Amino acid sequence: MFYPDRGVAGRALGGVLGHLRAADPLLLGLPRGGVPVAAAIRNVIGGDLDVLLVRKLGVPWQPELAMGAIGEDGVRVLNVDVMRHTGVTVEQLADVEALERAELERRRGVLRADAPIPLKDRTVVIADDGMATGATMAAGVEIARLHEPRRVVVAVPVSSVEALHRLRALADQVVCPLVPRSMGGVGAVYQDFHQLTDEEVVGYLRPGGISESR
């Protein structure tokens, strides 16, 4: 199974999430790749759209492998198994976290034109373009829980088996149509998996933005 791009993947998720339409959901995209997915879901089921700022903590010599993730409100989630297996030291973790905290603050300034939409008592759908270890999404769910939403739903087009199990223990519902037995990487199931720019992400978040013209 392949997705042509993130927009098509998001629309497919929207078809599965139709039962949430009456709840007036709040769609939260994890930047950058989760934002077009969230925007496409919103175009199908309605609701509001915002961004939830998180950053992966990649192993220094293998940045795509997440040893944890950080997010707004001081949240940090660690993947202890990855740290143990790779031998990452406390000092190396601290160096990576310092760099990612700086990038998190930079993105806050670029991607947030206004205050975040309140999550309290809302049905919140957190979307990304896929989950490998699940660390980034786990941080997103932890951030959301701090703001007392009514319900937290995780929606991703593809996930590893391990990440799916991890998030099912954290979220009220996890929706994922594709769970390969062997996960070679999130990008492997997309024909177009280009790296989004900040400008593209802002375009999706803007009212009447690019997600509504496709």
Sequence and secondary structure as in RCSB ss.txt:
>XXXX:A:sequence
MFYPDRGVAGRALGGVLGHLRAADPLLLGLPRGGVPVAAAIRNVIGGDLDVLLVRKLGVPWQPELAMGAIGEDGV
RVLNVDVMRHTGVTVEQLADVEALERAELERRRGVLRADAPIPLKDRTVVIADDGMATGATMAAGVEIARLHEPR
RVVVAVPVSSVEALHRLRALADQVVCPLVPRSMGGVGAVYQDFHQLTDEEVVGYLRPGGISESR
>XXXX:A:secstr
  BSSHHHHHHHHHHHTGGGGGG  EEEE TTTHHHHHHHHHHHH  EEEE  EEEEEETTEEEEEEEEEEGGG 
EEE HHHHHHHT  HHHHHHHHHHHHHHHHHHHHHH SS     TT EEEEE S BSS HHHHHHHHHHHHT  S
EEEEE SBB HHHHHHHHTTSSEEE SB  SS   GGGGBS      HHHHHHHHSTT GGGG 
